[in-house]
Structures are given as C-alpha cells and as structure tokens.
C-alpha cells in the first residue's frame, strides 16, 4: 500500500507500514471513510460534487476524503478545506499540488464569515470548537447540503447556562456538568437539523478508549421539514 499523503502526514512509514504511535489516527481515518461510503448514494454521480471541510486543521481526513472519492470511487469532486491557521493551510496547499490533487484547495478563514460559495453538496467538520460547529451546521443548511457529517469538539455555550433544581446536586460537579452540557448540545443540534429537513442520526465515531470526542452527527437531506415539540 503506497498512499503518499499518509507518509507526508506521518501516519505511514516510507515502506508503507502504519506508524505504531499513529495507529489511532489511521483507524479514525478509516472509520470516517466508512461513514462517507454509507452516504455516497445520496450524492450525485453525474456531475462534479462540492465538499467543504470546516476546521480542517492538518487535513488528514480532507486528503483521505479526496483520495477515497476521486481515486477509489471515481467521483468528480471539488473540495475546499478551511482553517484559521495560515501556516497549516499553506502546507496543505503545497501537499495538494505535490500529489496533483487539482480540485483540492485550502483557504485561511473563519467559519462564521465564509461566503465564497452558494451551493455545497456535502459539509464536514471535525472537532470545530464550541459554537464553530453550530456556524458550520447553519452554513450547511443554508446551502441545502445533501449530506452533513460533524464531530463536535468542546462545547461551552450551554455549560454556563444550564440550571435545573432537580439536577442541581449533580450539576455541582464540573466534569459531570460539562459532559451533560455536551450531550444536550449535540441533541439540540440534531433536532435543529431534523427540523430543517434532515434525517439525522447521532453515532459513535470511534471507540471511547481512543478519544472522548467520539460522537458523530450524520444528517442526510430529505427536504421534509419537521415541527419539533418543545
């Protein structure tokens, strides 16, 4: 197996073996591609599809998606990775050019301010911190994205607002309150997507032993908006 981007990103050795200390990252990449493979029937095959990766970071998964869709599944794809770190984005663009990935580009920018596109087929976001995930979901909905895949990161917005007389003894413990706030936040996100016309699931992204940030929100557009009970 010879996958150049895995070598350059330190996941694979030059002789094609997985680096032992990066095996969790390799498993994460493969798990993510399984989720993408599941939703491929919901994406058009007769034209170029546009995919946006918000908060792409070093872009392990961005490169993997491009390789999987373009090289292995023969999809015509245009993909954009967006992140705030200029040095990381510059490095990713150098790698994309090196591999001849002509329709993969990386831009420096903020999720909330991104206005470069008017239509996107799939939006993915991995570990975008706090409300950055919410901005990404709102953008995806506004574009009418057919597929949304989101693995949230830290969630502080609701944490400071949670009050409940019955649960107050439990909420006095910071760690428990933090975890409850994260679960409630992801539940609200899923309900928002459902209301906006998406068939939405909350799934385990990868085993808890590898990362506590293991929830994936998968939403597939149905076009049938729903009224959510209060």
KEGU-547273 format. One record per residue (C-alpha): residue number from 1; residue in one letter; x, y, z. Coordinates in Angstrom, 3 decimals, m for minus. Example, Ala and Ser with C-alpha at 12.3 -4.5 7.8 and 13.67 -1.06 7.14 Angstrom:
   num   residu         c1         c2         c3
     1        a     12.300     m4.500      7.800
     2        s     13.670     m1.060      7.140
END
This chain:
   num   residu         c1         c2         c3
     1        x      0.000      0.000      0.000
     2        x      1.503      3.303     m1.093
     3        x     m0.501      6.385     m0.110
     4        x      1.760      9.468     m0.324
     5        x     m0.259     11.828      1.867
     6        x     m0.246      9.335      4.759
     7        x      3.549      9.273      4.557
     8        x      3.903     13.037      4.482
     9        x      1.473     13.431      7.384
    10        x      3.427     10.941      9.458
    11        x      0.810      8.194      9.582
    12        x      2.703      5.775      7.330
    13        x      6.399      4.954      7.001
    14        x      8.227      5.212      3.689
    15        x      7.971      1.444      3.222
    16        x      4.177      1.524      3.573
    17        x      3.690      0.476      7.196
    18        x      1.464      2.278      9.693
    19        x      3.448      4.157     12.343
    20        x      2.624      2.475     15.651
    21        x      2.030      5.741     17.533
    22        x     m0.306      6.936     14.742
    23        x     m2.444      3.826     14.524
    24        x     m5.365      5.559     16.283
    25        x     m5.285      8.278     13.631
    26        x     m5.264      5.615     10.909
    27        x     m8.315      3.951     12.480
    28        x    m10.041      7.334     12.747
    29        x     m9.455      8.000      9.046
    30        x    m10.846      4.612      8.029
    31        x    m13.876      4.981     10.284
    32        x    m14.644      8.382      8.774
    33        x    m14.410      6.954      5.262
    34        x    m16.889      4.250      6.250
    35        x    m19.419      6.953      7.152
    36        x    m18.776      8.698      3.835
    37        x    m19.152      5.448      1.907
    38        x    m22.550      4.937      3.555
    39        x    m23.893      8.263      2.269
    40        x    m22.496      8.103     m1.282
    41        x    m25.863      7.000     m2.726
    42        x    m27.236     10.373     m1.586
    43        x    m24.676     12.327     m3.626
    44        x    m24.942     12.916     m7.404
    45        x    m22.643     10.839     m9.612
    46        x    m23.444     12.566    m12.920
    47        x    m21.685     15.842    m12.112
    48        x    m18.917     17.333    m10.012
    49        x    m19.764     17.410     m6.313
    50        x    m18.606     20.149     m3.979
    51        x    m17.415     19.328     m0.468
    52        x    m16.417     21.810      2.217
    53        x    m14.352     20.818      5.257
    54        x    m14.652     23.401      8.023
    55        x    m11.837     23.496     10.559
    56        x     m9.728     21.090      8.503
    57        x     m6.531     21.512     10.567
    58        x     m3.674     19.367      9.255
    59        x     m6.250     17.796      6.921
    60        x     m5.651     14.099      7.469
    61        x     m9.323     13.463      6.740
    62        x     m9.553     16.020      3.949
    63        x     m6.805     14.321      1.957
    64        x     m8.297     10.925      2.777
    65        x    m11.737     12.009      1.516
    66        x    m10.310     13.337     m1.722
    67        x     m8.250     10.192     m2.294
    68        x    m11.182      7.929     m1.476
    69        x    m13.766      9.750     m3.591
    70        x    m11.634     10.720     m6.577
    71        x     m9.064      7.940     m6.786
    72        x    m11.009      4.964     m5.429
    73        x    m14.667      5.771     m6.227
    74        x    m14.079      7.811     m9.419
    75        x    m16.202     10.784     m8.336
    76        x    m15.628     14.174     m9.893
    77        x    m15.117     16.261     m6.796
    78        x    m14.175     19.800     m5.857
    79        x    m13.085     20.072     m2.255
    80        x    m12.188     23.045     m0.073
    81        x    m10.587     22.896      3.367
    82        x    m10.971     25.926      5.635
    83        x     m8.994     26.729      8.775
    84        x     m7.683     29.738     10.707
    85        x     m4.019     28.666     10.811
    86        x     m2.198     30.187      7.851
    87        x      0.941     28.053      8.142
    88        x     m1.100     24.838      8.211
    89        x     m3.167     25.926      5.202
    90        x     m0.039     26.823      3.262
    91        x      1.488     23.407      3.981
    92        x     m1.707     21.619      2.922
    93        x     m1.807     23.505     m0.385
    94        x      1.827     22.511     m1.048
    95        x      0.947     18.860     m0.458
    96        x     m2.185     19.022     m2.635
    97        x     m0.117     20.445     m5.506
    98        x      2.577     17.810     m4.942
    99        x      0.061     14.969     m5.306
   100        x     m1.647     16.508     m8.334
   101        x     m4.936     16.933     m6.461
   102        x     m6.046     19.723     m8.770
   103        x     m9.525     20.106     m7.317
   104        x     m8.478     20.198     m3.662
   105        x     m7.756     23.641     m2.242
   106        x     m7.199     25.057      1.223
   107        x     m8.153     28.538      2.416
   108        x     m7.499     30.552      5.537
   109        x    m10.744     31.778      7.029
   110        x    m13.347     31.778      9.747
   111        x    m16.373     29.522      9.534
   112        x    m18.796     32.258     10.560
   113        x    m17.533     34.671      7.887
   114        x    m17.133     32.295      4.958
   115        x    m19.241     33.433      1.986
   116        x    m17.339     32.110     m1.025
   117        x    m19.943     29.537     m2.097
   118        x    m23.666     29.484     m2.633
   119        x    m24.179     25.731     m3.093
   120        x    m22.359     22.830     m1.436
   121        x    m23.231     19.142     m1.718
   122        x    m21.554     17.928      1.462
   123        x    m20.235     19.707      4.551
   124        x    m17.921     18.016      7.015
   125        x    m16.471     19.353     10.225
   126        x    m14.214     17.525     12.649
   127        x    m13.621     18.916     16.136
   128        x    m14.568     22.514     15.372
   129        x    m14.509     24.118     18.810
   130        x    m17.649     25.208     20.634
   131        x    m20.010     27.333     18.506
   132        x    m17.840     26.889     15.379
   133        x    m19.693     23.610     14.906
   134        x    m23.006     25.480     15.041
   135        x    m21.849     28.015     12.456
   136        x    m20.811     25.130     10.198
   137        x    m24.187     23.394     10.567
   138        x    m26.066     26.633      9.885
   139        x    m23.968     27.260      6.757
   140        x    m24.592     23.722      5.562
   141        x    m28.340     24.127      5.988
   142        x    m28.341     27.486      4.205
   143        x    m26.571     25.891      1.233
   144        x    m29.004     22.996      1.161
   145        x    m26.188     20.471      1.568
   146        x    m27.313     16.924      0.820
   147        x    m25.043     15.455      3.493
   148        x    m23.625     16.834      6.747
   149        x    m21.042     14.996      8.853
   150        x    m19.986     16.671     12.091
   151        x    m17.841     15.512     15.002
   152        x    m18.170     18.285     17.611
   153        x    m15.376     19.298     19.963
   154        x    m15.578     21.276     23.209
   155        x    m18.974     22.834     23.973
   156        x    m19.027     25.735     26.413
   157        x    m22.003     27.817     25.314
   158        x    m24.665     25.788     27.103
   159        x    m22.466     24.850     30.043
   160        x    m22.675     28.291     31.626
   161        x    m26.435     28.490     31.132
   162        x    m27.558     25.126     32.488
   163        x    m29.704     25.354     35.618
   164        x    m32.040     22.712     36.985
   165        x    m33.372     22.489     40.519
   166        x    m33.774     18.707     40.443
   167        x    m30.343     18.086     38.945
   168        x    m28.531     20.815     40.894
   169        x    m26.669     18.340     43.159
   170        x    m25.272     16.636     40.041
   171        x    m24.526     19.881     38.225
   172        x    m22.341     20.964     41.131
   173        x    m19.688     18.613     39.768
   174        x    m17.904     20.412     36.970
   175        x    m16.920     17.342     34.982
   176        x    m20.443     15.903     35.049
   177        x    m21.970     19.246     34.108
   178        x    m19.527     19.580     31.211
   179        x    m20.430     16.159     29.850
   180        x    m24.150     16.705     30.277
   181        x    m23.888     20.069     28.525
   182        x    m22.062     18.426     25.606
   183        x    m24.696     15.705     25.235
   184        x    m27.589     18.173     25.451
   185        x    m25.884     20.472     22.941
   186        x    m25.463     17.664     20.422
   187        x    m29.062     16.606     20.957
   188        x    m30.243     20.139     20.216
   189        x    m28.065     20.241     17.104
   190        x    m29.598     17.008     15.867
   191        x    m33.107     18.340     16.482
   192        x    m32.264     21.554     14.625
   193        x    m31.145     19.561     11.589
   194        x    m34.230     17.379     11.786
   195        x    m36.427     20.472     11.866
   196        x    m34.639     21.808      8.771
   197        x    m35.450     18.715      6.721
   198        x    m32.669     16.249      7.503
   199        x    m32.790     12.626      8.512
   200        x    m30.413     12.901     11.465
   201        x    m28.509     10.331     13.491
   202        x    m26.076     10.569     16.389
   203        x    m23.491      7.813     16.049
   204        x    m20.318      6.647     17.762
   205        x    m17.439      7.940     15.681
   206        x    m14.638      5.869     17.192
   207        x    m14.164      3.855     20.374
   208        x    m14.200      5.880     23.596
   209        x    m10.818      4.415     24.539
   210        x     m9.206      6.366     21.684
   211        x    m10.900      9.743     22.181
   212        x    m13.716     11.127     24.369
   213        x    m14.814     13.241     21.386
   214        x    m16.478     10.285     19.752
   215        x    m19.940     11.469     18.727
   216        x    m20.693     11.994     15.047
   217        x    m23.790     13.810     13.836
   218        x    m24.817     12.483     10.422
   219        x    m27.563     14.308      8.566
   220        x    m28.966     13.472      5.134
   221        x    m31.333     15.913      3.447
   222        x    m34.904     14.757      2.897
   223        x    m36.437     18.155      2.186
   224        x    m39.273     17.459      4.629
   225        x    m39.074     19.987      7.400
   226        x    m40.499     18.926     10.740
   227        x    m42.090     20.686     13.648
   228        x    m40.177     19.820     16.788
   229        x    m42.118     19.572     20.026
   230        x    m40.940     21.856     22.823
END
